[in-house]
């Protein structure tokens, strides 16, 4: 499948996910209010943190090894299932212990609600690993179906529990855990029939996966902390209502960041399977991303305040200022994602870890200073500063590695601008005379 087709299929899938995500976000905001939405957002960050902490880069290993050698698929699948289950149980147990030792780290989240939520971690890990296995096999439709089906089911649960049954967070999370467990078993059985793997843990191959994946793990984990730690710190310093306000701004930022993530993910798979690539393709992708993100960020800046008011209500209008401060950061983070995925396909040089590690340290330190004083706007400013620093670090290395210039990475020419305009018009079914 061609790169553009892969991106198009994935983007279409993600566009549907965006609509589902917007609907889910509006439902939680209007039925739970700022405090309830903030608590739910923090719970999802905790689950995400558990998945990032416990995956050890196996999602990247799955893409890398299956893209390079289709014969390794059975070993990759069986190791993914075993490791996902074991790591998920260990991480969940560790989080329970941390809660019992210092529950204040998690704000005012009740223990039973916390306990039910972290049961999701093993299921999410297994789904995460198998999804990326199919990405390495270039089975893009199957790759996208994992998250699409999950989001549809989550929306159905939200509507059923919050609107029709008029319940609150605990019944909601309990239903989500049950459905996610069933969904995980379904995908494992489907993968078993499709790939025909066994359930034997291959220790020798596990070591190979771990060596490659650990480099990806450090980068991915730091990147997650850069993007998500501000939500936990806002909750810690300012409480659940402030987290709810900030979560709306963060949700919009994630939507803007979606296209670069898709492009970067497809780029990773392409570069990993083509060792002769000299970087010119990535440079071209980078220039197109610059064009797209400038247009998108400007449009969002113009409409964000009335849009938030229309979608979420007056209680969330305070989400507009932090969103505006997040926009420059999202632009730079989008480009950083492109460069990181290119380098990941080449074997993960240490610069990716240095970039994301520096970004996390800077983000965490500035958040400790800015959030108590400036609240959610301070968290947004800190994020944009951190994303810009990461961008500079990785761009400098990419330029040096490919013996190119800043212009080749960042400045689109007239032909590329025209191509983008024509394709956009075609997509919108507008005839150009």
C-alpha positions as CSV (number, residue, x, y, z in Angstrom):
1,X,0.0,0.0,0.0
2,X,1.3,3.4,-0.9
3,X,2.4,5.9,1.8
4,X,-0.3,8.5,0.8
5,X,-3.0,5.8,0.8
6,X,-1.9,4.5,4.2
7,X,-2.1,8.0,5.6
8,X,-5.5,8.6,3.9
9,X,-7.0,5.5,5.4
10,X,-5.6,6.2,8.8
11,X,-6.6,9.8,8.7
12,X,-10.2,8.8,7.7
13,X,-10.3,6.4,10.6
14,X,-8.9,9.0,13.0
15,X,-11.4,11.6,11.6
16,X,-14.2,9.3,12.8
17,X,-12.4,8.8,16.1
18,X,-12.2,12.6,16.4
19,X,-15.9,13.0,16.0
20,X,-16.5,10.2,18.5
21,X,-14.0,11.8,20.8
22,X,-15.7,15.2,20.5
23,X,-19.1,13.7,21.3
24,X,-17.6,11.8,24.3
25,X,-15.9,14.9,25.6
26,X,-19.1,17.0,25.3
27,X,-21.2,14.3,27.1
28,X,-18.7,14.0,30.0
29,X,-18.4,17.8,30.2
30,X,-22.2,18.5,30.3
31,X,-23.2,15.5,32.4
32,X,-20.3,15.5,34.9
33,X,-19.3,19.2,35.0
34,X,-15.7,20.5,35.3
35,X,-14.9,18.5,38.5
36,X,-16.2,15.2,37.2
37,X,-14.6,15.7,33.8
38,X,-11.4,16.6,35.5
39,X,-11.4,13.5,37.6
40,X,-12.2,11.3,34.5
41,X,-9.3,13.0,32.6
42,X,-6.9,12.3,35.4
43,X,-8.0,8.7,35.5
44,X,-7.3,8.3,31.8
45,X,-3.9,9.9,32.3
46,X,-3.1,7.4,35.1
47,X,-4.1,4.5,32.8
48,X,-2.0,6.0,30.0
49,X,0.9,6.5,32.4
50,X,0.7,2.8,33.4
51,X,0.7,1.7,29.7
52,X,3.6,4.0,28.9
53,X,5.6,2.9,31.9
54,X,4.9,-0.8,31.4
55,X,5.3,-1.2,27.6
56,X,9.1,-1.0,27.5
57,X,9.0,0.0,23.9
58,X,7.4,-3.3,22.7
59,X,5.0,-1.4,20.5
60,X,8.0,0.0,18.5
61,X,9.7,-3.4,18.5
62,X,6.5,-5.0,17.1
63,X,6.5,-2.6,14.2
64,X,10.3,-2.8,13.6
65,X,10.7,-6.6,13.6
66,X,7.5,-7.4,11.7
67,X,8.3,-4.8,9.1
68,X,11.9,-6.2,8.6
69,X,11.1,-9.9,8.8
70,X,7.6,-11.3,8.3
71,X,8.8,-14.7,9.6
72,X,9.2,-13.2,13.2
73,X,5.4,-12.4,13.5
74,X,4.5,-15.5,15.5
75,X,7.3,-14.8,18.1
76,X,6.3,-11.2,18.2
77,X,2.7,-12.0,18.9
78,X,3.2,-14.6,21.5
79,X,5.7,-12.5,23.4
80,X,3.4,-9.5,23.2
81,X,0.5,-11.4,24.8
82,X,2.6,-12.8,27.6
83,X,4.5,-9.7,28.4
84,X,1.5,-7.4,28.1
85,X,-0.4,-9.5,30.6
86,X,2.5,-9.8,33.1
87,X,3.7,-6.2,32.8
88,X,0.1,-4.9,33.1
89,X,-0.5,-6.9,36.4
90,X,2.8,-5.7,37.9
91,X,2.2,-2.0,37.0
92,X,-1.4,-2.1,38.3
93,X,-0.2,-3.6,41.6
94,X,2.5,-1.0,41.8
95,X,0.0,1.8,41.4
96,X,-2.2,0.4,44.1
97,X,0.8,0.3,46.4
98,X,1.6,3.9,45.5
99,X,-2.0,5.0,46.2
100,X,-1.9,3.3,49.6
101,X,1.4,4.9,50.5
102,X,0.5,8.4,49.3
103,X,-3.0,8.9,48.0
104,X,-2.6,12.7,47.8
105,X,-0.6,12.2,44.6
106,X,-3.8,11.3,42.9
107,X,-5.9,14.2,44.3
108,X,-9.3,13.3,45.7
109,X,-9.9,10.2,43.6
110,X,-11.7,7.5,45.8
111,X,-9.8,4.3,46.2
112,X,-12.5,2.0,44.7
113,X,-12.7,4.2,41.6
114,X,-9.0,4.2,41.3
115,X,-8.8,0.4,41.8
116,X,-11.4,-0.3,39.1
117,X,-9.7,2.0,36.6
118,X,-6.2,0.6,36.8
119,X,-7.6,-2.9,35.9
120,X,-7.7,-1.4,32.4
121,X,-3.9,-1.4,32.1
122,X,-3.2,-5.0,31.2
123,X,-6.0,-4.9,28.6
124,X,-4.7,-1.6,27.1
125,X,-1.2,-3.0,26.9
126,X,-2.2,-6.1,25.0
127,X,-4.3,-4.1,22.6
128,X,-1.5,-1.6,22.1
129,X,1.0,-4.4,21.3
130,X,-1.2,-6.2,18.8
131,X,-2.3,-3.0,17.1
132,X,1.3,-2.1,16.3
133,X,2.0,-5.7,15.2
134,X,-0.5,-5.2,12.4
135,X,1.0,-1.8,11.6
136,X,4.4,-3.6,11.0
137,X,2.6,-6.0,8.7
138,X,1.3,-3.0,6.7
139,X,-2.3,-4.2,7.5
140,X,-3.5,-0.6,7.9
141,X,-7.2,-1.4,7.9
142,X,-6.8,-3.9,10.8
143,X,-4.4,-1.5,12.6
144,X,-7.0,1.3,12.5
145,X,-9.9,-1.0,13.5
146,X,-8.5,-1.6,17.0
147,X,-8.9,1.9,18.2
148,X,-12.0,2.7,16.1
149,X,-14.0,-0.2,17.6
150,X,-12.7,0.7,21.1
151,X,-13.8,4.4,20.8
152,X,-17.2,3.4,19.4
153,X,-17.8,1.1,22.4
154,X,-16.7,3.8,24.8
155,X,-19.1,6.3,23.3
156,X,-22.0,3.7,23.7
157,X,-21.0,3.1,27.3
158,X,-20.9,6.9,28.0
159,X,-24.4,7.4,26.5
160,X,-25.9,4.4,28.2
161,X,-24.4,5.0,31.7
162,X,-24.4,8.8,32.0
163,X,-27.5,9.8,29.9
164,X,-29.9,6.9,30.1
165,X,-29.0,5.3,33.4
166,X,-28.0,8.7,35.0
167,X,-25.1,7.1,36.8
168,X,-21.7,8.6,37.8
169,X,-18.0,7.8,37.5
170,X,-17.8,4.4,39.3
171,X,-20.5,2.6,37.3
172,X,-19.0,4.2,34.2
173,X,-15.5,2.9,34.8
174,X,-16.8,-0.5,35.9
175,X,-18.7,-0.9,32.6
176,X,-15.6,0.3,30.6
177,X,-13.4,-2.3,32.3
178,X,-15.8,-5.2,31.5
179,X,-16.2,-4.2,27.9
180,X,-12.5,-3.6,27.4
181,X,-11.8,-7.1,28.8
182,X,-14.2,-8.6,26.3
183,X,-12.8,-6.6,23.5
184,X,-9.2,-7.6,24.3
185,X,-10.1,-11.3,24.3
186,X,-11.9,-10.8,20.9
187,X,-8.8,-9.2,19.3
188,X,-6.4,-11.8,20.7
189,X,-8.6,-14.6,19.3
190,X,-8.9,-12.7,15.9
191,X,-5.1,-12.3,15.8
192,X,-4.6,-16.0,16.7
193,X,-6.6,-17.0,13.6
194,X,-5.0,-14.4,11.4
195,X,-1.4,-14.8,12.3
196,X,-1.5,-18.4,13.7
197,X,0.8,-17.8,16.7
198,X,1.3,-20.0,19.7
199,X,1.3,-19.0,23.3
200,X,5.0,-19.9,24.0
201,X,7.2,-17.2,25.4
202,X,10.4,-17.0,23.4
203,X,13.1,-15.7,25.8
204,X,15.8,-15.4,23.1
205,X,13.6,-13.3,20.8
206,X,12.3,-11.4,23.8
207,X,15.9,-10.1,24.5
208,X,16.2,-8.8,20.9
209,X,12.8,-7.1,21.2
210,X,13.8,-5.6,24.6
211,X,17.2,-4.3,23.3
212,X,15.5,-2.4,20.5
213,X,12.4,-1.5,22.3
214,X,14.1,0.0,25.4
215,X,15.6,2.8,23.3
216,X,12.1,3.5,22.0
217,X,10.7,3.1,25.5
218,X,12.7,5.9,27.1
219,X,11.9,8.3,24.3
220,X,8.2,7.3,24.3
221,X,7.9,7.5,28.1
222,X,9.5,10.9,28.3
223,X,7.3,12.2,25.4
224,X,4.2,10.9,27.3
225,X,5.3,12.7,30.5
226,X,6.0,15.9,28.6
227,X,2.5,15.9,27.1
228,X,0.5,14.4,30.0
229,X,2.3,15.3,33.3
230,X,0.8,18.8,33.3
231,X,-2.7,17.3,33.7
232,X,-1.6,15.5,36.9
233,X,0.2,18.6,38.2
234,X,-2.9,20.8,37.5
235,X,-5.0,18.3,39.4
236,X,-2.4,18.2,42.3
237,X,-2.1,22.0,42.7
238,X,-5.5,23.4,41.5
239,X,-8.0,20.5,41.9
240,X,-10.4,18.6,39.8
241,X,-12.3,21.6,38.4
242,X,-9.1,23.2,37.0
243,X,-8.2,19.8,35.5
244,X,-11.6,19.7,33.8
245,X,-11.0,23.2,32.3
246,X,-7.5,22.3,31.2
247,X,-8.7,18.9,29.8
248,X,-10.8,20.7,27.2
249,X,-7.9,22.7,26.0
250,X,-5.7,19.6,26.0
251,X,-8.4,17.7,24.0
252,X,-8.4,20.3,21.3
253,X,-4.6,20.3,21.2
254,X,-4.7,16.5,20.8
255,X,-7.1,16.8,17.8
256,X,-4.7,19.2,16.1
257,X,-1.8,16.9,16.9
258,X,-3.6,13.9,15.4
259,X,-2.6,14.3,11.7
260,X,1.2,14.6,12.5
261,X,0.9,11.6,14.7
262,X,-0.7,9.6,11.9
263,X,1.9,10.8,9.3
264,X,4.8,10.0,11.8
265,X,3.5,6.5,12.5
266,X,3.2,5.7,8.8
267,X,6.7,7.2,8.3
268,X,8.2,5.0,11.0
269,X,6.9,1.8,9.3
270,X,8.1,3.0,5.9
271,X,11.6,4.0,7.0
272,X,12.0,0.8,9.0
273,X,11.3,-1.3,6.0
274,X,13.5,0.8,3.6
275,X,17.1,1.0,4.9
276,X,18.2,2.9,1.7
277,X,16.2,6.0,2.5
278,X,18.4,9.1,2.6
279,X,16.0,11.4,4.4
280,X,14.7,13.4,1.4
281,X,11.2,11.8,1.8
282,X,11.1,12.9,5.5
283,X,12.1,16.4,4.5
284,X,9.3,16.5,2.0
285,X,6.8,15.3,4.6
286,X,8.1,17.9,7.0
287,X,7.6,20.7,4.6
288,X,4.0,19.6,4.0
289,X,3.4,19.3,7.7
290,X,4.6,22.9,8.2
291,X,2.0,24.1,5.7
292,X,-0.8,22.1,7.1
293,X,-0.2,22.9,10.8
294,X,0.2,26.7,10.1
295,X,-3.2,26.7,8.5
296,X,-4.8,24.5,11.1
297,X,-3.4,26.5,14.1
298,X,-4.5,29.9,12.7
299,X,-8.0,28.6,12.0
300,X,-8.3,27.2,15.6
301,X,-7.0,30.4,17.1
302,X,-9.8,32.3,15.3
303,X,-12.7,30.1,16.3
304,X,-11.7,28.4,19.6
305,X,-13.5,30.6,22.1
306,X,-17.0,30.6,20.4
307,X,-16.5,26.9,19.5
308,X,-15.8,25.9,23.1
309,X,-18.8,28.0,24.3
310,X,-21.1,26.3,21.8
311,X,-19.9,22.7,22.5
312,X,-19.2,22.7,26.2
313,X,-21.1,25.6,27.7
314,X,-20.1,28.7,29.6
315,X,-18.4,26.7,32.4
316,X,-15.6,25.8,30.0
317,X,-15.0,29.2,28.3
318,X,-11.9,29.5,30.5
319,X,-10.4,26.7,28.4
320,X,-9.8,29.1,25.5
321,X,-6.7,31.0,26.9
322,X,-4.7,27.9,27.7
323,X,-5.6,26.5,24.2
324,X,-4.2,29.6,22.5
325,X,-1.0,29.3,24.5
326,X,-0.8,25.6,23.5
327,X,-1.0,26.3,19.7
328,X,2.6,27.3,19.1
329,X,3.8,24.3,21.1
330,X,1.5,21.9,19.1
331,X,3.0,23.3,15.9
332,X,6.6,22.5,17.0
333,X,5.6,19.2,18.6
334,X,4.0,18.1,15.3
335,X,7.3,18.6,13.5
336,X,9.3,16.9,16.3
337,X,7.0,13.9,15.9
338,X,7.9,13.6,12.2
339,X,11.7,13.7,12.9
340,X,11.5,11.3,15.8
341,X,9.6,8.7,13.8
342,X,12.1,9.0,11.0
343,X,15.0,8.4,13.4
344,X,13.1,5.6,15.1
345,X,12.9,3.8,11.8
346,X,16.7,4.0,11.6
347,X,17.3,2.4,14.9
348,X,16.6,5.0,17.6
349,X,19.8,7.1,18.0
350,X,20.2,8.5,21.5
351,X,19.3,12.0,20.4
352,X,15.6,11.1,20.6
353,X,16.0,10.2,24.2
354,X,18.0,13.3,24.9
355,X,15.4,15.5,23.2
356,X,12.3,14.1,25.0
357,X,14.2,13.7,28.3
358,X,15.3,17.4,28.2
359,X,11.7,18.4,27.3
360,X,10.3,16.4,30.3
361,X,12.8,17.9,32.8
362,X,12.1,21.4,31.6
363,X,8.4,20.8,31.5
364,X,8.2,19.4,35.0
365,X,10.4,22.1,36.5
366,X,8.6,25.0,34.9
367,X,5.2,23.5,35.8
368,X,6.2,23.4,39.5
369,X,6.8,27.2,39.2
370,X,4.1,28.2,36.7
371,X,1.0,26.2,37.7
372,X,0.8,27.4,41.4
373,X,1.1,31.0,40.2
374,X,-0.7,31.1,36.8
375,X,-2.9,28.0,36.9
376,X,-4.0,26.3,33.7
377,X,-2.5,29.1,31.5
378,X,0.9,28.5,33.2
379,X,0.7,24.8,32.3
380,X,0.0,25.6,28.6
381,X,2.9,28.1,28.4
382,X,5.2,25.6,30.0
383,X,4.2,23.0,27.4
384,X,4.8,25.2,24.5
385,X,8.3,26.2,25.8
386,X,9.2,22.5,26.3
387,X,7.9,21.4,22.9
388,X,9.9,24.2,21.2
389,X,13.1,23.1,23.0
390,X,12.5,19.4,21.9
391,X,12.0,20.6,18.3
392,X,15.3,22.5,18.2
393,X,17.3,19.6,19.6
394,X,15.9,17.0,17.2
395,X,15.9,19.3,14.2
396,X,19.6,20.1,14.6
397,X,20.5,16.4,14.7
398,X,18.3,15.6,11.7
399,X,20.0,18.4,9.7
400,X,23.4,17.1,10.7
401,X,22.5,13.5,10.1
402,X,21.1,14.1,6.6
403,X,23.7,16.8,5.6
404,X,20.9,19.1,4.7
405,X,19.7,22.6,5.6
406,X,16.9,24.2,7.6
407,X,15.2,25.3,4.4
408,X,15.0,21.7,3.2
409,X,13.1,20.7,6.3
410,X,10.9,23.7,7.0
411,X,10.4,25.9,3.9
412,X,7.9,24.5,1.3
413,X,8.4,25.7,-2.3
414,X,5.7,27.1,-4.6
415,X,5.1,23.7,-6.3
416,X,4.4,22.0,-2.9
417,X,2.0,24.8,-1.9
418,X,0.1,24.4,-5.2
419,X,0.0,20.6,-4.8
420,X,-1.4,20.9,-1.3
421,X,-4.0,23.4,-2.4
422,X,-5.1,21.3,-5.4
423,X,-5.4,18.2,-3.3
424,X,-7.3,20.0,-0.7
425,X,-9.7,21.4,-3.3
426,X,-10.1,17.9,-4.8
427,X,-10.8,16.5,-1.4
428,X,-13.5,19.1,-0.9
429,X,-14.8,18.3,-4.4
430,X,-14.3,21.8,-5.7
431,X,-13.4,22.1,-9.4
432,X,-10.4,24.3,-10.2
433,X,-10.6,26.1,-13.4
